[in-house]
Amino acid sequence: MFDPGPHREDVTQMRFAFTAATLLAALLWCAPAQAQLGLFNNDMRRAMTRDWKGERFPDGRPKVPDALLQRMKTVSAEEAWGTLRRHGYRLQFEPGWQTINVVSGGERLVGRAVTAVFVPQRPDFNDFVIEMAAKEGKTSRAQNTWVIDGLVKDDVMVVDLFGKIKDGTIIGDNLATMIMTRAGTGLVVDGAVRDVTGIMEIKGFKVFARGFDPSALAETTLAGINVPIRIGNATVLPGDIVISDPSGITFVPAHLAEKVADDSELTQLRDRWGHQMLREQKYNSGQIDTQWTPQMIEEFNKWAEAQGSKMRMKPRE
């Protein structure tokens, strides 16, 4: 269980302000006949994730293939960090979580992000949200359920709840059961959850939160679903791939998912081959830890082929 760090109720007033994305969303709210609380229409989701060239959900969210999700279940934070950094994405990792049903060395939380952003409640704005939601058929006053209602298999609900702990509990065990039934994954919330004992009994449901509290969600307003959000120092877009590992959560842009998976597989193969060479004393640590010679690369590629992998090193790598 990780220390939640500074993300507690004493977060600065700046953390309570709208993010730039939320302000933009509020300005766009009045556009006609838009789904997902009317904040972003399908074309806008496609536009802001335009580097993704594959399949999409009806609302425009990127749909990274199931097979690729499976490949990403062994990706470490360091492996993803290296690839993302080389492509200019330097702020996609967030540490400092408290967890439920997350076992070191166990199965990772991996899935496609469904984003949501909440703000401190303001009566006039909250009334407006309820009015707009009613036009879309959302009649429940429990705004957290509006997000859950749209989840499908392998989605991960990712929520910006501005670090709120007391009265900032996005779900309890009942809603956790609903998420698990719909998505089969878990939850990431920059806020809290309640009913920890009950959630622990939901096999396979993984939670990454800033804290736990017995209170119920109160004095918050849902300001957007499947919009850009902030989770700590990371910006998360709908359709990003959420990957957990023992050090925290990485949010991988959909268009870089395959590259991250490929690089991770190659790195893991290199490590396995290198360890084998050290055990066999064919090469020493100085040779393994520095740039490999053409002969070493050729040997590695033949070994990788024998392992059934399609990954190969190029001479200059």
C-alpha positions in Angstrom: 0.0 0.0 0.0 1.6 3.3 -1.1 1.8 6.5 0.8 -0.8 9.0 -0.7 1.7 11.8 -0.5 0.6 15.4 -0.7 -2.8 14.6 -2.4 -4.9 15.1 0.7 -7.6 17.5 1.8 -4.9 20.1 2.4 -4.2 20.4 -1.3 -3.7 23.9 -2.4 -6.5 26.1 -3.7 -5.0 25.9 -7.1 -5.8 22.1 -7.3 -9.5 23.0 -6.8 -9.5 25.3 -9.8 -10.8 24.2 -13.3 -8.1 22.7 -15.5 -7.7 24.3 -18.9 -9.6 21.3 -20.4 -12.5 21.8 -18.0 -12.8 25.5 -18.9 -12.8 24.6 -22.6 -15.4 22.0 -21.9 -17.6 24.4 -20.1 -17.4 26.9 -23.0 -18.4 24.1 -25.4 -21.3 22.8 -23.3 -24.0 24.7 -25.2 -23.3 23.1 -28.5 -26.5 21.3 -29.6 -27.2 17.5 -29.5 -23.9 16.3 -28.0 -23.5 13.2 -25.9 -21.4 12.6 -22.8 -22.9 15.7 -21.0 -22.6 17.7 -24.1 -19.0 18.7 -23.4 -17.2 17.2 -26.4 -18.8 15.8 -29.4 -17.5 12.7 -31.3 -15.7 14.8 -33.9 -13.8 16.6 -31.2 -12.7 13.4 -29.6 -11.4 12.1 -32.9 -9.6 15.4 -33.5 -7.8 15.6 -30.2 -6.7 11.9 -30.6 -6.0 12.3 -34.3 -2.7 10.4 -34.2 -4.6 7.2 -33.5 -5.5 5.6 -36.9 -7.3 2.5 -35.7 -10.8 1.5 -34.6 -12.9 3.8 -32.4 -15.9 3.6 -30.1 -19.1 5.3 -31.3 -18.3 8.3 -29.2 -14.9 8.8 -31.0 -12.8 7.3 -28.2 -9.8 5.3 -29.6 -10.3 1.5 -29.3 -6.9 -0.1 -28.9 -7.3 -3.8 -29.9 -7.8 -6.4 -27.2 -4.7 -8.3 -28.4 -2.5 -5.2 -27.8 -4.0 -4.7 -24.4 -2.9 -8.3 -23.5 0.6 -7.5 -24.7 0.8 -4.5 -22.4 0.1 -6.4 -19.2 3.8 -6.9 -18.6 5.0 -3.4 -19.5 6.8 -1.8 -16.6 6.8 1.9 -15.8 10.4 2.3 -16.8 9.9 0.6 -20.1 6.9 2.8 -21.0 8.7 5.9 -19.6 11.6 5.4 -22.0 9.5 5.0 -25.1 7.1 7.9 -24.2 10.0 10.2 -23.4 11.7 9.5 -26.7 8.4 10.6 -28.4 8.1 13.8 -26.4 5.6 12.6 -23.8 7.3 13.4 -20.5 4.4 13.6 -18.1 2.5 10.4 -18.4 3.4 8.7 -15.1 1.8 9.3 -11.6 3.1 7.7 -8.4 1.8 7.9 -4.8 -1.3 5.7 -4.6 -3.1 3.7 -1.9 -4.4 0.5 -3.4 -6.9 -2.3 -3.0 -6.5 -5.8 -4.4 -3.1 -4.9 -5.9 -0.5 -7.5 -5.1 3.2 -7.0 -5.8 4.1 -9.3 -8.7 0.4 -9.9 -9.4 -1.8 -9.1 -12.4 -1.6 -5.5 -13.5 -4.5 -3.0 -14.0 -4.6 -2.5 -17.8 -7.4 -1.0 -19.9 -8.7 1.8 -22.0 -9.3 5.1 -20.1 -12.8 6.5 -19.6 -12.2 9.9 -18.1 -14.3 12.0 -15.8 -13.7 15.3 -14.0 -15.4 16.6 -10.9 -15.3 20.1 -9.4 -16.3 21.5 -6.1 -20.0 22.0 -6.1 -21.4 25.4 -6.9 -25.3 25.5 -6.8 -25.9 27.3 -10.1 -23.4 25.2 -12.1 -24.7 22.0 -10.5 -28.3 22.8 -11.4 -27.1 23.4 -15.0 -25.3 20.0 -15.1 -28.5 18.3 -13.8 -30.6 20.1 -16.4 -28.3 19.2 -19.3 -27.9 15.6 -18.1 -31.7 15.2 -18.0 -31.9 16.1 -21.6 -29.6 13.1 -22.3 -31.8 10.8 -20.3 -29.6 10.8 -17.1 -32.2 11.1 -14.4 -30.2 9.8 -11.4 -29.0 12.4 -9.0 -25.9 10.2 -8.3 -23.6 11.8 -10.8 -20.9 9.2 -10.3 -23.2 6.6 -11.8 -23.4 8.6 -15.1 -19.7 7.6 -15.7 -20.2 4.0 -14.8 -23.2 3.6 -17.0 -21.0 4.1 -20.1 -18.3 1.6 -19.3 -17.7 -1.5 -21.4 -15.3 -4.5 -21.1 -11.7 -3.5 -20.5 -12.4 0.1 -19.7 -10.7 1.7 -16.7 -12.6 4.6 -15.0 -10.1 7.4 -14.5 -11.4 10.2 -12.3 -10.1 13.7 -11.4 -11.7 14.4 -8.1 -9.2 17.2 -7.2 -7.6 15.1 -4.4 -10.6 15.2 -2.2 -10.7 12.6 0.6 -13.5 13.3 3.0 -16.8 13.5 1.1 -14.6 12.7 -2.0 -15.4 8.9 -2.2 -16.2 8.2 -5.8 -17.5 4.7 -5.2 -18.3 2.1 -2.5 -18.6 -1.6 -2.8 -22.0 -1.5 -4.7 -20.6 0.8 -7.5 -17.4 -1.2 -7.5 -19.5 -4.3 -8.2 -21.1 -2.5 -11.1 -17.8 -1.4 -12.6 -16.4 -4.9 -12.3 -19.5 -6.3 -14.0 -19.3 -3.9 -16.9 -15.6 -3.5 -17.4 -13.8 -6.3 -15.4 -10.9 -4.0 -14.5 -10.7 -1.4 -11.8 -10.5 2.3 -10.9 -8.0 5.2 -10.8 -9.2 8.2 -8.8 -7.5 11.3 -7.7 -9.7 11.2 -4.7 -11.0 8.5 -2.4 -13.2 5.4 -2.1 -15.3 4.0 0.7 -16.4 0.5 1.8 -12.8 -0.8 1.6 -13.7 -4.1 3.3 -16.5 -4.7 0.7 -14.3 -3.7 -2.2 -11.6 -6.1 -1.1 -14.0 -9.0 -1.5 -14.5 -8.2 -5.2 -12.0 -10.6 -6.8 -9.9 -8.9 -9.5 -11.2 -5.4 -8.9 -8.2 -3.1 -8.5 -8.3 0.4 -7.0 -5.7 3.2 -7.1 -6.9 6.1 -4.9 -5.4 8.9 -2.9 -7.1 7.7 0.3 -10.0 5.9 2.0 -12.8 7.4 4.0 -16.2 6.3 5.4 -18.0 9.4 4.1 -20.2 9.5 1.0 -19.5 11.6 -2.1 -20.8 15.1 -1.4 -20.5 18.8 -2.6 -19.0 17.9 -6.0 -20.3 18.2 -9.5 -19.4 16.1 -12.5 -18.1 18.5 -15.1 -17.2 16.2 -18.0 -17.1 12.6 -19.2 -14.5 11.5 -21.8 -12.8 14.8 -21.8 -9.1 15.7 -21.1 -8.4 15.5 -17.4 -5.5 15.9 -15.0 -4.3 13.1 -12.7 -1.5 14.6 -10.6 1.2 15.7 -13.1 -0.3 13.7 -16.0 -2.8 14.7 -18.7 -5.1 11.9 -19.6 -7.2 11.7 -22.7 -10.1 9.3 -23.3 -8.8 6.1 -24.8 -5.4 6.3 -23.3 -4.1 2.9 -22.1 -3.9 2.7 -18.3 -1.0 0.5 -17.0 -0.2 -0.1 -13.4 3.0 -1.5 -12.0 4.4 -1.5 -8.4 5.6 2.1 -8.7 2.4 3.7 -10.0 0.2 4.4 -13.0 1.3 5.1 -16.6 -1.1 6.7 -19.1 -0.1 5.7 -22.6 -1.5 7.6 -25.6 -3.4 5.2 -27.8 -1.3 5.9 -30.9 1.9 4.9 -29.0 0.5 1.7 -27.4 1.9 -0.6 -30.0 5.3 1.1 -29.9 5.4 0.8 -26.1 4.5 -2.9 -26.3 7.1 -3.6 -28.9 9.9 -1.7 -27.1 8.9 -3.4 -23.8 9.0 -6.9 -25.4 12.4 -6.1 -26.9 13.8 -4.8 -23.6 12.6 -7.9 -21.8 14.1 -10.2 -24.4 17.4 -8.3 -24.2 17.4 -8.6 -20.4 16.7 -12.4 -20.6 19.5 -13.0 -23.1 21.9 -10.8 -21.3 21.3 -12.6 -18.0 21.7 -15.9 -19.7 25.0 -14.8 -21.2 26.2 -13.7 -17.8 25.2 -17.0 -16.2 27.0 -18.9 -19.0 30.0 -16.5 -18.6 30.1 -16.0 -22.3 30.1 -12.2 -21.8 30.9 -10.1 -18.8 28.8 -7.3 -17.3 30.8 -4.6 -18.9 30.0 -6.0 -22.4 26.3 -6.6 -21.6 25.8 -3.1 -20.0 27.4 -1.2 -22.9 26.6 -0.9 -26.6 26.5 -4.4 -28.0 28.8 -5.4 -30.8 27.4 -6.5 -34.2 28.3 -10.1 -33.2 26.3 -9.8 -30.0 23.4 -8.4 -31.8 23.4 -11.2 -34.4 23.6 -13.8 -31.6 20.7 -12.1 -29.8 18.5 -11.9 -32.9 19.0 -15.6 -33.6 18.2 -16.4 -30.0 15.0 -14.2 -30.1 13.9 -16.0 -33.2 14.3 -19.3 -31.5 12.1 -18.0 -28.6 9.3 -17.4 -31.2 9.5 -13.6 -31.0 9.3 -11.3 -34.0 11.4 -8.6 -32.2 14.8 -8.0 -33.7 17.6 -5.5 -32.9 18.9 -3.3 -35.6 22.7 -2.9 -35.7 22.6 0.7 -34.4 20.3 -0.1 -31.5 
